[in-house]
Amino acid sequence: QVQLVESGGGLVQAGGSLRLSCAASGRIISTYPMGWFRQAPGKERECVAAISSGGGSTYYADSVKGRFTISRDNGKITAYLQMNSLKPEDTAVYYCAARAEFSNKYYIEKNSYNYWGQGTQVTVSS
């Protein structure tokens, strides 16, 4: 069984920064493609960033491009989402996800992922 645990969420003022971490444990290959999604109240869960197995390919939603950075440390089996210049509209529950196969591609659809974390709340005040 694979477990993903997010951490690093919290309350921050607009313009501030947060760094989310997603630690994996269980029977996991360290090179799964991973993604960060978010879901605000009343909205669909959307992919904000994704990364391929080796980290060579990345995706960012237009709304976060230039502000968020996804990275991974395969030795620690951990993925990160550095969020800078946060805006109130970034407020949401953030989830990390992993797809159970090696791939040089990133994936942005929810149903492409096999494992999900429990989510961490990010609140940006104006």
Number of C-alpha atoms within 10 A of each C-alpha: 7 15 17 23 18 23 18 15 18 14 14 18 14 17 14 14 18 18 16 23 22 28 18 23 16 9 9 16 16 20 22 24 29 31 33 26 23 22 18 16 9 6 9 10 17 17 22 23 26 30 27 23 24 17 21 11 14 20 19 20 14 10 11 17 12 12 14 20 19 23 20 22 14 15 8 11 17 19 26 22 23 15 20 17 15 23 19 15 13 20 20 21 18 26 26 30 29 28 22 18 14 14 17 16 16 22 22 20 13 15 8 15 19 12 16 22 20 14 22 21 19 22 20 20 16 11
